[in-house]
Amino acid sequence: MQIHYGLDKFKAVRPVVTIGTFDGVHLGHQKVIENLKKISKNSSGESVIFTFHPHPRTVVSSRDGSLRLLSTQEEKIVLLQKMGIEHLIVYPFTREFSKLTYDEFVRKILVEQMNLNSLVIGYDHHFGKGRQGDFESLALLSRQLGFKIERLDELTLGDKVISSTKIRKALEEGEVHKANQYLGYQYILMGKVIEGRQLGRKLGFPTANIEPLDPLKLVPGNGVYAVRVEIYGTIYKGMLNIGVRPTVDYNADHRSIEVNIFDFDKDIYHSQITLHFVEKLRNEQKFPNLEALREEMIRDKERTLKLLE
């Protein structure tokens, strides 16, 4: 996959393009991408994903601090590389760019700069200033400018439509299993290992304290999770605690992310680490003493090993 940060050096044969933030690269996105690949193959063209950085909401709604990303830019690139796309365009999203109408965007960027052959859009997709670029208006524009357009049906799981909003809600509520079903893979969080208070070591469960690489990355709801831990390309089993550590931290005003990596004893301070969320074990809770906490952690490890088998 060729990655283009802007269009200065972009070249593609009969480009077949789909556009979006692709936050999470969930099953709905994956359906769009698979159809994109089929259409590009049938038209002897090359598949192109056109996405943005930073996320448009951080620009047009800069005062709204509620956005949490399912995938950072680095995570998104890793996920899209697995999809077999030929070109990924990461276009800089600015206030000036946000003022382009859908008509201007299609004419000036997709047609004039990229020589668009076909446009593939998901169900109910809108773009351009005021989100006025819907399928009907784009279909009219396609006839005027000489490119093809295809809209895909919505993707459901059971009786529910898959969306990034529903996945965020599931993760915030700790429903990792449901989120993973919508994503089509285990939710990931990339971070770096930072200095901690080493309280886990005193309990016989040394932990690595994790700081997400992107402050906008969505951290699942408080609780204890079974996870797989990727370090330098090797996967380990582990259990993760997210929360305020009520048994040992009184009046804590921030959440910590700590992972106990099974059968691992190496210095990984300041290293990058990737967490793959498998299942939530239980809610975070306060125990009467450290011994009671240690006993529960022993049970947590037993449950984790069963889940990860």
C-alpha positions in Angstrom: 0.0 0.0 0.0 1.4 3.4 -1.0 0.7 6.1 1.6 0.4 9.7 0.4 0.3 12.6 2.8 -1.4 15.0 0.4 -1.6 14.8 -3.4 1.7 16.3 -4.6 3.1 13.0 -5.7 -0.1 11.0 -6.1 -0.4 9.0 -9.3 -2.8 6.1 -9.9 -4.3 4.2 -12.9 -8.0 4.8 -13.3 -8.4 5.5 -9.5 -11.4 4.1 -7.8 -11.9 6.1 -4.6 -13.8 5.9 -1.4 -13.8 8.8 1.2 -14.2 8.9 4.9 -12.6 9.1 8.3 -12.6 5.3 8.7 -12.4 5.6 12.4 -11.9 2.0 13.7 -12.0 0.4 10.2 -15.0 -1.6 11.5 -17.0 -4.2 9.5 -19.1 -1.5 7.8 -15.8 0.1 6.5 -14.5 -3.3 5.6 -17.5 -4.0 3.4 -16.9 -0.7 1.6 -13.3 -1.5 1.1 -13.9 -5.0 -0.2 -16.4 -3.6 -2.8 -13.8 -0.9 -3.6 -11.3 -3.6 -4.4 -13.8 -5.5 -6.6 -14.8 -2.4 -8.6 -11.2 -1.4 -9.1 -10.2 -4.8 -10.3 -13.2 -5.0 -12.7 -12.4 -1.6 -14.2 -8.7 -2.3 -14.4 -8.1 0.6 -12.0 -6.3 1.1 -8.7 -8.1 1.2 -5.3 -7.7 4.5 -3.3 -8.9 5.4 0.2 -9.1 9.1 0.8 -9.0 9.9 4.5 -8.2 12.9 6.7 -5.8 14.0 9.5 -6.6 15.3 12.0 -10.1 14.1 12.5 -12.5 16.7 11.0 -14.4 17.1 14.3 -11.2 18.4 16.0 -11.1 21.2 13.4 -14.7 22.2 12.8 -15.8 21.6 16.4 -12.5 22.5 18.2 -14.3 23.5 21.4 -15.9 20.1 21.6 -13.6 17.9 23.7 -15.8 14.9 23.7 -14.3 13.1 20.6 -12.5 9.9 21.3 -10.9 7.9 18.5 -11.4 4.2 17.9 -8.1 4.3 15.9 -5.3 6.8 15.9 -3.6 7.6 12.6 -0.9 5.0 13.2 -3.4 2.3 14.2 -5.6 3.2 11.2 -2.7 2.8 8.8 -1.8 -0.6 10.3 -5.5 -1.8 9.9 -5.8 -0.5 6.3 -2.5 -2.1 5.3 -4.1 -5.5 6.1 -7.0 -4.8 3.7 -4.9 -4.9 0.5 -5.6 -1.4 -0.7 -3.2 0.1 -3.3 -3.2 3.7 -2.2 -4.0 5.5 1.0 -4.3 9.3 0.9 -4.0 11.0 4.3 -5.2 14.5 3.4 -4.6 17.5 5.8 -7.9 18.7 7.2 -7.9 22.4 7.8 -10.5 25.1 8.4 -9.9 26.3 4.8 -10.5 22.8 3.5 -13.6 22.4 5.6 -15.2 25.3 3.7 -15.1 23.5 0.4 -18.5 22.5 -0.9 -19.0 19.0 -2.1 -19.1 20.3 -5.7 -15.8 22.1 -5.3 -14.2 19.1 -3.6 -15.3 16.7 -6.3 -14.3 19.0 -9.2 -11.0 20.5 -7.8 -9.6 17.5 -5.9 -11.1 14.2 -7.1 -11.5 15.0 -10.8 -8.8 17.7 -11.6 -6.1 16.5 -9.3 -6.7 12.8 -9.0 -8.4 12.0 -12.4 -11.2 10.1 -10.6 -12.6 7.1 -12.5 -15.2 5.8 -9.9 -16.4 6.9 -6.5 -17.7 4.3 -4.0 -19.7 5.6 -1.0 -21.3 3.9 2.0 -24.9 4.0 2.9 -26.2 7.5 3.9 -22.7 9.0 3.4 -22.4 12.8 3.2 -19.4 15.1 2.8 -18.5 18.7 1.9 -19.4 21.9 3.6 -22.6 21.4 5.6 -22.5 17.7 4.7 -24.6 18.6 1.6 -22.9 16.0 -0.7 -25.4 13.1 -0.6 -25.8 10.3 -3.2 -28.4 12.1 -5.3 -26.3 15.2 -5.7 -23.1 13.3 -6.4 -24.9 11.1 -8.9 -25.9 14.2 -10.9 -22.3 15.5 -10.6 -20.9 12.2 -11.9 -22.9 12.5 -15.1 -21.7 16.0 -15.6 -18.0 15.2 -15.0 -17.8 11.7 -16.4 -17.1 9.4 -13.5 -18.9 6.4 -12.1 -20.5 6.3 -8.7 -21.8 3.4 -6.6 -23.5 3.4 -3.2 -23.5 0.4 -0.9 -26.2 -0.8 1.4 -25.9 -0.4 5.1 -24.3 -3.3 7.0 -26.1 -4.8 10.0 -25.2 -7.3 12.6 -28.4 -9.1 13.7 -30.9 -6.3 13.6 -28.4 -3.5 14.4 -26.6 -1.2 12.0 -22.9 -1.1 12.6 -21.5 2.4 13.3 -18.5 4.0 15.0 -20.8 5.7 17.5 -22.2 2.3 18.6 -18.7 0.9 19.0 -17.6 3.8 21.1 -20.6 3.4 23.3 -20.0 -0.3 23.8 -16.3 0.3 24.7 -17.2 3.1 27.1 -19.5 0.7 28.9 -16.8 -2.0 29.0 -18.7 -4.2 26.5 -15.6 -5.3 24.7 -17.1 -8.5 23.2 -19.9 -6.5 21.5 -17.4 -3.9 20.2 -15.2 -6.6 18.8 -18.1 -8.1 17.0 -18.8 -4.8 15.3 -15.1 -4.2 14.6 -14.4 -7.6 13.2 -11.2 -7.8 15.2 -10.1 -7.2 18.8 -10.0 -3.6 19.8 -6.4 -2.3 20.0 -4.7 0.5 22.0 -1.2 1.5 21.3 0.8 3.2 24.0 4.2 3.6 25.6 5.3 2.2 29.0 5.9 4.9 31.6 7.1 4.9 35.2 4.6 3.7 37.8 4.5 3.3 41.6 5.4 -0.5 41.3 2.6 -1.4 43.7 1.8 -4.5 41.5 5.2 -5.9 42.1 4.6 -5.9 45.9 1.4 -8.0 45.3 3.3 -10.5 43.1 1.7 -9.0 39.9 4.2 -6.5 38.4 2.5 -4.2 35.9 3.5 -2.0 33.1 1.8 1.4 33.2 0.6 2.5 29.8 0.2 6.0 28.3 -1.8 6.1 25.0 0.2 7.4 22.1 -2.7 9.8 21.2 -4.6 11.7 24.0 -7.8 11.4 21.9 -7.7 7.6 21.8 -10.7 6.0 23.4 -9.8 4.0 26.5 -12.5 1.5 27.4 -14.5 1.8 30.6 -13.0 1.1 34.0 -12.6 -2.6 34.9 -10.3 -5.6 34.6 -9.8 -7.1 31.1 -8.2 -10.2 29.5 -5.8 -8.9 26.8 -3.1 -9.9 24.5 0.0 -7.8 24.6 2.2 -7.1 21.6 5.8 -6.1 22.3 8.4 -5.9 19.6 6.3 -8.2 17.4 5.8 -10.9 20.1 2.4 -11.6 21.6 2.0 -12.4 25.3 -1.1 -13.1 27.5 -2.0 -10.6 30.1 -4.6 -9.0 32.3 -5.3 -5.2 32.3 -6.8 -2.8 34.9 -8.3 0.5 33.9 -9.4 2.9 36.5 -8.6 4.7 39.7 -7.2 1.7 41.8 -9.6 2.3 44.7 -7.9 -0.2 47.0 -4.5 1.6 46.9 -5.2 5.1 45.5 -7.4 7.2 47.7 -9.1 10.2 46.1 -7.4 9.4 42.8 -8.4 12.0 40.2 -7.2 10.2 37.0 -7.5 6.8 35.4 -4.5 4.5 35.1 -3.9 1.8 32.6 -1.8 -1.1 34.0 -1.1 -4.5 32.4 0.3 -7.6 34.0 2.1 -9.5 31.3 2.2 -13.3 32.0 5.6 -15.0 31.9 7.4 -11.8 31.2 10.3 -10.2 33.1 12.0 -7.6 30.9 12.7 -3.9 31.3 10.4 -2.2 28.7 10.2 1.3 30.1 9.6 3.9 27.3 8.9 1.0 24.8 5.9 1.0 22.6 3.2 -1.6 23.4 0.0 -2.7 21.8 -3.0 -4.0 23.8 -5.5 -6.3 22.1 -8.7 -6.3 24.2 -10.4 -9.8 24.4 -13.0 -9.7 27.2 -13.9 -7.8 30.3 -13.5 -9.9 33.5 -15.1 -7.7 36.1 -15.7 -4.2 37.2 -13.1 -2.4 39.2 -13.8 -2.6 42.9 -12.4 -1.6 46.3 -11.2 -4.5 48.5 -10.8 -4.3 52.3 -7.1 -4.9 52.2 -4.2 -5.7 49.8 -4.4 -9.4 50.6 -8.0 -9.6 49.4 -7.0 -7.7 46.3 -4.1 -10.2 45.7 -6.4 -13.2 46.0 -8.9 -11.7 43.5 -6.0 -11.0 41.1 -5.1 -14.7 41.3 -8.6 -15.6 40.3 -8.5 -12.9 37.5 -5.4 -14.6 36.1 -7.1 -18.0 36.1 -10.1 -16.6 34.3 -7.8 -14.8 31.8 -5.8 -17.9 31.0 -9.1 -19.8 30.3 -10.4 -17.1 28.0 -7.1 -16.8 26.1 -6.8 -20.5 25.5 
